[in-house]
């Protein structure tokens, strides 16, 4: 089974189990990207409601 996460190297697939199901296994880059997307990038003195689009 091909999936975008596997193509980009974010996840790998396990071997098929007895039911023929492959598990997605997150690689190191998954956790690094997750940390980037969950951190607050705005300085503490800037409020989001004051930002213009």
mmCIF file as Biopython writes it, N, C-alpha, C and O atoms, coordinates in Angstrom:
data_model
#
loop_
_atom_site.group_PDB
_atom_site.id
_atom_site.type_symbol
_atom_site.label_atom_id
_atom_site.label_alt_id
_atom_site.label_comp_id
_atom_site.label_asym_id
_atom_site.label_entity_id
_atom_site.label_seq_id
_atom_site.pdbx_PDB_ins_code
_atom_site.Cartn_x
_atom_site.Cartn_y
_atom_site.Cartn_z
_atom_site.occupancy
_atom_site.B_iso_or_equiv
_atom_site.auth_seq_id
_atom_site.auth_asym_id
_atom_site.pdbx_PDB_model_num
ATOM 1   N N  . UNK A ? 1  ? 0.847  -1.184  0.000  1.0 0.0 1  A 1 
ATOM 2   C CA . UNK A ? 1  ? 0.000  0.000   0.000  1.0 0.0 1  A 1 
ATOM 3   C C  . UNK A ? 1  ? 0.890  1.245   0.000  1.0 0.0 1  A 1 
ATOM 4   O O  . UNK A ? 1  ? 1.717  1.417   0.895  1.0 0.0 1  A 1 
ATOM 5   N N  . UNK A ? 2  ? 0.726  2.090   -0.979 1.0 0.0 2  A 1 
ATOM 6   C CA . UNK A ? 2  ? 1.482  3.335   -1.031 1.0 0.0 2  A 1 
ATOM 7   C C  . UNK A ? 2  ? 0.670  4.448   -0.396 1.0 0.0 2  A 1 
ATOM 8   O O  . UNK A ? 2  ? -0.554 4.489   -0.518 1.0 0.0 2  A 1 
ATOM 9   N N  . UNK A ? 3  ? 1.359  5.343   0.281  1.0 0.0 3  A 1 
ATOM 10  C CA . UNK A ? 3  ? 0.695  6.491   0.894  1.0 0.0 3  A 1 
ATOM 11  C C  . UNK A ? 3  ? 1.661  7.657   0.890  1.0 0.0 3  A 1 
ATOM 12  O O  . UNK A ? 3  ? 2.875  7.454   0.838  1.0 0.0 3  A 1 
ATOM 13  N N  . UNK A ? 4  ? 1.146  8.867   0.942  1.0 0.0 4  A 1 
ATOM 14  C CA . UNK A ? 4  ? 1.988  10.050  0.878  1.0 0.0 4  A 1 
ATOM 15  C C  . UNK A ? 4  ? 3.034  10.076  1.977  1.0 0.0 4  A 1 
ATOM 16  O O  . UNK A ? 4  ? 4.190  10.411  1.718  1.0 0.0 4  A 1 
ATOM 17  N N  . UNK A ? 5  ? 2.652  9.728   3.200  1.0 0.0 5  A 1 
ATOM 18  C CA . UNK A ? 5  ? 3.591  9.771   4.309  1.0 0.0 5  A 1 
ATOM 19  C C  . UNK A ? 5  ? 4.784  8.844   4.054  1.0 0.0 5  A 1 
ATOM 20  O O  . UNK A ? 5  ? 5.912  9.151   4.441  1.0 0.0 5  A 1 
ATOM 21  N N  . UNK A ? 6  ? 4.527  7.731   3.411  1.0 0.0 6  A 1 
ATOM 22  C CA . UNK A ? 6  ? 5.618  6.809   3.120  1.0 0.0 6  A 1 
ATOM 23  C C  . UNK A ? 6  ? 6.474  7.361   1.990  1.0 0.0 6  A 1 
ATOM 24  O O  . UNK A ? 6  ? 7.699  7.240   2.034  1.0 0.0 6  A 1 
ATOM 25  N N  . UNK A ? 7  ? 5.864  7.957   0.989  1.0 0.0 7  A 1 
ATOM 26  C CA . UNK A ? 7  ? 6.629  8.518   -0.123 1.0 0.0 7  A 1 
ATOM 27  C C  . UNK A ? 7  ? 7.589  9.589   0.356  1.0 0.0 7  A 1 
ATOM 28  O O  . UNK A ? 7  ? 8.721  9.669   -0.121 1.0 0.0 7  A 1 
ATOM 29  N N  . UNK A ? 8  ? 7.148  10.411  1.292  1.0 0.0 8  A 1 
ATOM 30  C CA . UNK A ? 8  ? 7.978  11.492  1.809  1.0 0.0 8  A 1 
ATOM 31  C C  . UNK A ? 8  ? 8.922  11.018  2.903  1.0 0.0 8  A 1 
ATOM 32  O O  . UNK A ? 8  ? 9.729  11.816  3.381  1.0 0.0 8  A 1 
ATOM 33  N N  . UNK A ? 9  ? 8.863  9.788   3.313  1.0 0.0 9  A 1 
ATOM 34  C CA . UNK A ? 9  ? 9.765  9.263   4.319  1.0 0.0 9  A 1 
ATOM 35  C C  . UNK A ? 9  ? 9.359  9.596   5.741  1.0 0.0 9  A 1 
ATOM 36  O O  . UNK A ? 9  ? 10.163 9.448   6.661  1.0 0.0 9  A 1 
ATOM 37  N N  . UNK A ? 10 ? 8.121  10.045  5.939  1.0 0.0 10 A 1 
ATOM 38  C CA . UNK A ? 10 ? 7.660  10.411  7.273  1.0 0.0 10 A 1 
ATOM 39  C C  . UNK A ? 10 ? 7.260  9.170   8.060  1.0 0.0 10 A 1 
ATOM 40  O O  . UNK A ? 10 ? 7.527  9.078   9.258  1.0 0.0 10 A 1 
ATOM 41  N N  . UNK A ? 11 ? 6.635  8.239   7.403  1.0 0.0 11 A 1 
ATOM 42  C CA . UNK A ? 11 ? 6.248  6.967   8.014  1.0 0.0 11 A 1 
ATOM 43  C C  . UNK A ? 11 ? 6.834  5.829   7.204  1.0 0.0 11 A 1 
ATOM 44  O O  . UNK A ? 11 ? 7.124  5.974   6.017  1.0 0.0 11 A 1 
ATOM 45  N N  . UNK A ? 12 ? 7.000  4.721   7.848  1.0 0.0 12 A 1 
ATOM 46  C CA . UNK A ? 12 ? 7.329  3.491   7.137  1.0 0.0 12 A 1 
ATOM 47  C C  . UNK A ? 12 ? 6.215  2.495   7.419  1.0 0.0 12 A 1 
ATOM 48  O O  . UNK A ? 12 ? 5.383  2.713   8.300  1.0 0.0 12 A 1 
ATOM 49  N N  . UNK A ? 13 ? 6.205  1.423   6.681  1.0 0.0 13 A 1 
ATOM 50  C CA . UNK A ? 13 ? 5.196  0.392   6.879  1.0 0.0 13 A 1 
ATOM 51  C C  . UNK A ? 13 ? 5.846  -0.856  7.441  1.0 0.0 13 A 1 
ATOM 52  O O  . UNK A ? 13 ? 6.942  -1.240  7.034  1.0 0.0 13 A 1 
ATOM 53  N N  . UNK A ? 14 ? 5.160  -1.481  8.381  1.0 0.0 14 A 1 
ATOM 54  C CA . UNK A ? 14 ? 5.645  -2.737  8.940  1.0 0.0 14 A 1 
ATOM 55  C C  . UNK A ? 14 ? 5.341  -3.863  7.964  1.0 0.0 14 A 1 
ATOM 56  O O  . UNK A ? 14 ? 4.666  -3.669  6.953  1.0 0.0 14 A 1 
ATOM 57  N N  . UNK A ? 15 ? 5.845  -5.022  8.283  1.0 0.0 15 A 1 
ATOM 58  C CA . UNK A ? 15 ? 5.453  -6.203  7.520  1.0 0.0 15 A 1 
ATOM 59  C C  . UNK A ? 15 ? 3.985  -6.489  7.803  1.0 0.0 15 A 1 
ATOM 60  O O  . UNK A ? 15 ? 3.463  -6.105  8.850  1.0 0.0 15 A 1 
ATOM 61  N N  . UNK A ? 16 ? 3.327  -7.158  6.880  1.0 0.0 16 A 1 
ATOM 62  C CA . UNK A ? 16 ? 1.919  -7.499  7.089  1.0 0.0 16 A 1 
ATOM 63  C C  . UNK A ? 16 ? 1.796  -8.512  8.215  1.0 0.0 16 A 1 
ATOM 64  O O  . UNK A ? 16 ? 2.583  -9.452  8.323  1.0 0.0 16 A 1 
ATOM 65  N N  . UNK A ? 17 ? 0.784  -8.296  9.051  1.0 0.0 17 A 1 
ATOM 66  C CA . UNK A ? 17 ? 0.533  -9.263  10.128 1.0 0.0 17 A 1 
ATOM 67  C C  . UNK A ? 17 ? -0.325 -10.403 9.589  1.0 0.0 17 A 1 
ATOM 68  O O  . UNK A ? 17 ? -0.559 -10.492 8.384  1.0 0.0 17 A 1 
ATOM 69  N N  . UNK A ? 18 ? -0.788 -11.266 10.474 1.0 0.0 18 A 1 
ATOM 70  C CA . UNK A ? 18 ? -1.559 -12.444 10.037 1.0 0.0 18 A 1 
ATOM 71  C C  . UNK A ? 18 ? -2.881 -12.069 9.365  1.0 0.0 18 A 1 
ATOM 72  O O  . UNK A ? 18 ? -3.454 -12.885 8.643  1.0 0.0 18 A 1 
ATOM 73  N N  . UNK A ? 19 ? -3.371 -10.847 9.592  1.0 0.0 19 A 1 
ATOM 74  C CA . UNK A ? 19 ? -4.596 -10.385 8.946  1.0 0.0 19 A 1 
ATOM 75  C C  . UNK A ? 19 ? -4.317 -9.631  7.644  1.0 0.0 19 A 1 
ATOM 76  O O  . UNK A ? 19 ? -5.246 -9.189  6.968  1.0 0.0 19 A 1 
ATOM 77  N N  . UNK A ? 20 ? -3.044 -9.486  7.299  1.0 0.0 20 A 1 
ATOM 78  C CA . UNK A ? 20 ? -2.660 -8.784  6.079  1.0 0.0 20 A 1 
ATOM 79  C C  . UNK A ? 20 ? -2.634 -7.272  6.226  1.0 0.0 20 A 1 
ATOM 80  O O  . UNK A ? 20 ? -2.685 -6.544  5.234  1.0 0.0 20 A 1 
ATOM 81  N N  . UNK A ? 21 ? -2.555 -6.801  7.466  1.0 0.0 21 A 1 
ATOM 82  C CA . UNK A ? 21 ? -2.570 -5.355  7.731  1.0 0.0 21 A 1 
ATOM 83  C C  . UNK A ? 21 ? -1.145 -4.883  8.009  1.0 0.0 21 A 1 
ATOM 84  O O  . UNK A ? 21 ? -0.407 -5.518  8.761  1.0 0.0 21 A 1 
ATOM 85  N N  . UNK A ? 22 ? -0.767 -3.760  7.392  1.0 0.0 22 A 1 
ATOM 86  C CA . UNK A ? 22 ? 0.527  -3.144  7.648  1.0 0.0 22 A 1 
ATOM 87  C C  . UNK A ? 22 ? 0.337  -1.975  8.604  1.0 0.0 22 A 1 
ATOM 88  O O  . UNK A ? 22 ? -0.576 -1.171  8.420  1.0 0.0 22 A 1 
ATOM 89  N N  . UNK A ? 23 ? 1.179  -1.870  9.615  1.0 0.0 23 A 1 
ATOM 90  C CA . UNK A ? 23 ? 1.115  -0.752  10.556 1.0 0.0 23 A 1 
ATOM 91  C C  . UNK A ? 23 ? 1.993  0.382   10.053 1.0 0.0 23 A 1 
ATOM 92  O O  . UNK A ? 23 ? 3.043  0.149   9.455  1.0 0.0 23 A 1 
ATOM 93  N N  . UNK A ? 24 ? 1.556  1.614   10.301 1.0 0.0 24 A 1 
ATOM 94  C CA . UNK A ? 24 ? 2.370  2.781   9.993  1.0 0.0 24 A 1 
ATOM 95  C C  . UNK A ? 24 ? 3.297  3.031   11.171 1.0 0.0 24 A 1 
ATOM 96  O O  . UNK A ? 24 ? 2.856  3.075   12.319 1.0 0.0 24 A 1 
ATOM 97  N N  . UNK A ? 25 ? 4.560  3.192   10.887 1.0 0.0 25 A 1 
ATOM 98  C CA . UNK A ? 25 ? 5.550  3.424   11.935 1.0 0.0 25 A 1 
ATOM 99  C C  . UNK A ? 25 ? 6.174  4.801   11.694 1.0 0.0 25 A 1 
ATOM 100 O O  . UNK A ? 25 ? 6.869  5.001   10.698 1.0 0.0 25 A 1 
ATOM 101 N N  . UNK A ? 26 ? 5.927  5.755   12.606 1.0 0.0 26 A 1 
ATOM 102 C CA . UNK A ? 26 ? 6.511  7.087   12.429 1.0 0.0 26 A 1 
ATOM 103 C C  . UNK A ? 26 ? 8.037  7.037   12.533 1.0 0.0 26 A 1 
ATOM 104 O O  . UNK A ? 26 ? 8.600  6.349   13.385 1.0 0.0 26 A 1 
ATOM 105 N N  . UNK A ? 27 ? 8.686  7.787   11.639 1.0 0.0 27 A 1 
ATOM 106 C CA . UNK A ? 27 ? 10.139 7.911   11.694 1.0 0.0 27 A 1 
ATOM 107 C C  . UNK A ? 27 ? 10.506 9.166   12.470 1.0 0.0 27 A 1 
ATOM 108 O O  . UNK A ? 27 ? 9.627  9.928   12.871 1.0 0.0 27 A 1 
ATOM 109 N N  . UNK A ? 28 ? 11.779 9.382   12.681 1.0 0.0 28 A 1 
ATOM 110 C CA . UNK A ? 28 ? 12.264 10.519  13.471 1.0 0.0 28 A 1 
ATOM 111 C C  . UNK A ? 28 ? 11.740 11.847  12.910 1.0 0.0 28 A 1 
ATOM 112 O O  . UNK A ? 28 ? 11.378 12.734  13.683 1.0 0.0 28 A 1 
ATOM 113 N N  . UNK A ? 29 ? 11.694 11.997  11.602 1.0 0.0 29 A 1 
ATOM 114 C CA . UNK A ? 29 ? 11.262 13.249  10.989 1.0 0.0 29 A 1 
ATOM 115 C C  . UNK A ? 29 ? 9.811  13.568  11.343 1.0 0.0 29 A 1 
ATOM 116 O O  . UNK A ? 29 ? 9.447  14.743  11.401 1.0 0.0 29 A 1 
ATOM 117 N N  . UNK A ? 30 ? 8.977  12.566  11.579 1.0 0.0 30 A 1 
ATOM 118 C CA . UNK A ? 30 ? 7.592  12.805  11.990 1.0 0.0 30 A 1 
ATOM 119 C C  . UNK A ? 30 ? 7.561  13.624  13.283 1.0 0.0 30 A 1 
ATOM 120 O O  . UNK A ? 30 ? 6.828  14.607  13.391 1.0 0.0 30 A 1 
ATOM 121 N N  . UNK A ? 31 ? 8.358  13.209  14.247 1.0 0.0 31 A 1 
ATOM 122 C CA . UNK A ? 31 ? 8.371  13.884  15.537 1.0 0.0 31 A 1 
ATOM 123 C C  . UNK A ? 31 ? 9.006  15.272  15.441 1.0 0.0 31 A 1 
ATOM 124 O O  . UNK A ? 31 ? 8.607  16.192  16.155 1.0 0.0 31 A 1 
ATOM 125 N N  . UNK A ? 32 ? 9.996  15.419  14.553 1.0 0.0 32 A 1 
ATOM 126 C CA . UNK A ? 32 ? 10.609 16.734  14.358 1.0 0.0 32 A 1 
ATOM 127 C C  . UNK A ? 32 ? 9.620  17.708  13.712 1.0 0.0 32 A 1 
ATOM 128 O O  . UNK A ? 32 ? 9.525  18.862  14.130 1.0 0.0 32 A 1 
ATOM 129 N N  . UNK A ? 33 ? 8.889  17.252  12.703 1.0 0.0 33 A 1 
ATOM 130 C CA . UNK A ? 33 ? 7.881  18.100  12.072 1.0 0.0 33 A 1 
ATOM 131 C C  . UNK A ? 33 ? 6.746  18.427  13.034 1.0 0.0 33 A 1 
ATOM 132 O O  . UNK A ? 33 ? 6.247  19.552  13.055 1.0 0.0 33 A 1 
ATOM 133 N N  . UNK A ? 34 ? 6.345  17.449  13.823 1.0 0.0 34 A 1 
ATOM 134 C CA . UNK A ? 34 ? 5.292  17.677  14.813 1.0 0.0 34 A 1 
ATOM 135 C C  . UNK A ? 34 ? 5.708  18.768  15.792 1.0 0.0 34 A 1 
ATOM 136 O O  . UNK A ? 34 ? 4.902  19.631  16.138 1.0 0.0 34 A 1 
ATOM 137 N N  . UNK A ? 35 ? 6.958  18.736  16.239 1.0 0.0 35 A 1 
ATOM 138 C CA . UNK A ? 35 ? 7.455  19.755  17.166 1.0 0.0 35 A 1 
ATOM 139 C C  . UNK A ? 35 ? 7.454  21.131  16.512 1.0 0.0 35 A 1 
ATOM 140 O O  . UNK A ? 35 ? 7.120  22.122  17.162 1.0 0.0 35 A 1 
ATOM 141 N N  . UNK A ? 36 ? 7.821  21.204  15.240 1.0 0.0 36 A 1 
ATOM 142 C CA . UNK A ? 36 ? 7.823  22.487  14.533 1.0 0.0 36 A 1 
ATOM 143 C C  . UNK A ? 36 ? 6.416  23.063  14.413 1.0 0.0 36 A 1 
ATOM 144 O O  . UNK A ? 36 ? 6.217  24.265  14.594 1.0 0.0 36 A 1 
ATOM 145 N N  . UNK A ? 37 ? 5.448  22.217  14.111 1.0 0.0 37 A 1 
ATOM 146 C CA . UNK A ? 37 ? 4.082  22.682  13.905 1.0 0.0 37 A 1 
ATOM 147 C C  . UNK A ? 37 ? 3.338  22.974  15.195 1.0 0.0 37 A 1 
ATOM 148 O O  . UNK A ? 37 ? 2.305  23.644  15.167 1.0 0.0 37 A 1 
ATOM 149 N N  . UNK A ? 38 ? 3.832  22.491  16.318 1.0 0.0 38 A 1 
ATOM 150 C CA . UNK A ? 38 ? 3.122  22.722  17.575 1.0 0.0 38 A 1 
ATOM 151 C C  . UNK A ? 38 ? 3.749  23.807  18.434 1.0 0.0 38 A 1 
ATOM 152 O O  . UNK A ? 38 ? 3.192  24.165  19.472 1.0 0.0 38 A 1 
ATOM 153 N N  . UNK A ? 39 ? 4.895  24.340  18.025 1.0 0.0 39 A 1 
ATOM 154 C CA . UNK A ? 39 ? 5.505  25.394  18.825 1.0 0.0 39 A 1 
ATOM 155 C C  . UNK A ? 39 ? 4.915  26.759  18.477 1.0 0.0 39 A 1 
ATOM 156 O O  . UNK A ? 39 ? 4.448  26.976  17.359 1.0 0.0 39 A 1 
ATOM 157 N N  . UNK A ? 40 ? 4.939  27.654  19.424 1.0 0.0 40 A 1 
ATOM 158 C CA . UNK A ? 40 ? 4.422  29.005  19.232 1.0 0.0 40 A 1 
ATOM 159 C C  . UNK A ? 40 ? 5.509  29.842  18.572 1.0 0.0 40 A 1 
ATOM 160 O O  . UNK A ? 40 ? 6.568  30.062  19.160 1.0 0.0 40 A 1 
ATOM 161 N N  . UNK A ? 41 ? 5.254  30.311  17.349 1.0 0.0 41 A 1 
ATOM 162 C CA . UNK A ? 41 ? 6.266  31.041  16.606 1.0 0.0 41 A 1 
ATOM 163 C C  . UNK A ? 41 ? 6.197  32.546  16.821 1.0 0.0 41 A 1 
ATOM 164 O O  . UNK A ? 41 ? 7.106  33.269  16.412 1.0 0.0 41 A 1 
ATOM 165 N N  . UNK A ? 42 ? 5.130  33.032  17.457 1.0 0.0 42 A 1 
ATOM 166 C CA . UNK A ? 42 ? 5.005  34.459  17.699 1.0 0.0 42 A 1 
ATOM 167 C C  . UNK A ? 42 ? 5.741  34.857  18.970 1.0 0.0 42 A 1 
ATOM 168 O O  . UNK A ? 42 ? 5.720  34.121  19.956 1.0 0.0 42 A 1 
ATOM 169 N N  . UNK A ? 43 ? 6.394  36.018  18.955 1.0 0.0 43 A 1 
ATOM 170 C CA . UNK A ? 43 ? 6.987  36.506  20.193 1.0 0.0 43 A 1 
ATOM 171 C C  . UNK A ? 43 ? 5.905  36.700  21.252 1.0 0.0 43 A 1 
ATOM 172 O O  . UNK A ? 43 ? 4.740  36.919  20.918 1.0 0.0 43 A 1 
ATOM 173 N N  . UNK A ? 44 ? 6.277  36.622  22.497 1.0 0.0 44 A 1 
ATOM 174 C CA . UNK A ? 44 ? 5.310  36.695  23.599 1.0 0.0 44 A 1 
ATOM 175 C C  . UNK A ? 44 ? 4.543  38.013  23.635 1.0 0.0 44 A 1 
ATOM 176 O O  . UNK A ? 44 ? 3.406  38.047  24.106 1.0 0.0 44 A 1 
ATOM 177 N N  . UNK A ? 45 ? 5.149  39.109  23.141 1.0 0.0 45 A 1 
ATOM 178 C CA . UNK A ? 45 ? 4.491  40.408  23.211 1.0 0.0 45 A 1 
ATOM 179 C C  . UNK A ? 45 ? 3.585  40.706  22.006 1.0 0.0 45 A 1 
ATOM 180 O O  . UNK A ? 45 ? 3.014  41.794  21.933 1.0 0.0 45 A 1 
ATOM 181 N N  . UNK A ? 46 ? 3.439  39.762  21.056 1.0 0.0 46 A 1 
ATOM 182 C CA . UNK A ? 46 ? 2.584  39.957  19.886 1.0 0.0 46 A 1 
ATOM 183 C C  . UNK A ? 46 ? 1.307  39.144  20.065 1.0 0.0 46 A 1 
ATOM 184 O O  . UNK A ? 46 ? 1.354  37.953  20.375 1.0 0.0 46 A 1 
ATOM 185 N N  . UNK A ? 47 ? 0.176  39.794  19.869 1.0 0.0 47 A 1 
ATOM 186 C CA . UNK A ? 47 ? -1.095 39.094  19.986 1.0 0.0 47 A 1 
ATOM 187 C C  . UNK A ? 47 ? -1.640 38.795  18.592 1.0 0.0 47 A 1 
ATOM 188 O O  . UNK A ? 47 ? -1.559 39.633  17.694 1.0 0.0 47 A 1 
ATOM 189 N N  . UNK A ? 48 ? -2.192 37.602  18.416 1.0 0.0 48 A 1 
ATOM 190 C CA . UNK A ? 48 ? -2.679 37.180  17.112 1.0 0.0 48 A 1 
ATOM 191 C C  . UNK A ? 48 ? -3.766 38.100  16.557 1.0 0.0 48 A 1 
ATOM 192 O O  . UNK A ? 48 ? -3.820 38.326  15.348 1.0 0.0 48 A 1 
ATOM 193 N N  . UNK A ? 49 ? -4.626 38.628  17.415 1.0 0.0 49 A 1 
ATOM 194 C CA . UNK A ? 49 ? -5.717 39.467  16.931 1.0 0.0 49 A 1 
ATOM 195 C C  . UNK A ? 49 ? -5.217 40.790  16.349 1.0 0.0 49 A 1 
ATOM 196 O O  . UNK A ? 49 ? -5.964 41.472  15.648 1.0 0.0 49 A 1 
ATOM 197 N N  . UNK A ? 50 ? -3.951 41.168  16.630 1.0 0.0 50 A 1 
ATOM 198 C CA . UNK A ? 50 ? -3.384 42.400  16.095 1.0 0.0 50 A 1 
ATOM 199 C C  . UNK A ? 50 ? -2.690 42.192  14.752 1.0 0.0 50 A 1 
ATOM 200 O O  . UNK A ? 50 ? -2.244 43.161  14.136 1.0 0.0 50 A 1 
ATOM 201 N N  . UNK A ? 51 ? -2.591 40.968  14.295 1.0 0.0 51 A 1 
ATOM 202 C CA . UNK A ? 51 ? -1.925 40.676  13.015 1.0 0.0 51 A 1 
ATOM 203 C C  . UNK A ? 51 ? -2.874 40.915  11.858 1.0 0.0 51 A 1 
ATOM 204 O O  . UNK A ? 51 ? -4.073 40.656  11.963 1.0 0.0 51 A 1 
ATOM 205 N N  . UNK A ? 52 ? -2.339 41.408  10.760 1.0 0.0 52 A 1 
ATOM 206 C CA . UNK A ? 52 ? -3.142 41.596  9.549  1.0 0.0 52 A 1 
ATOM 207 C C  . UNK A ? 52 ? -2.851 40.442  8.606  1.0 0.0 52 A 1 
ATOM 208 O O  . UNK A ? 52 ? -1.753 39.887  8.601  1.0 0.0 52 A 1 
ATOM 209 N N  . UNK A ? 53 ? -3.836 40.094  7.819  1.0 0.0 53 A 1 
ATOM 210 C CA . UNK A ? 53 ? -3.649 39.001  6.845  1.0 0.0 53 A 1 
ATOM 211 C C  . UNK A ? 53 ? -2.868 39.485  5.654  1.0 0.0 53 A 1 
ATOM 212 O O  . UNK A ? 53 ? -2.610 38.714  4.730  1.0 0.0 53 A 1 
#
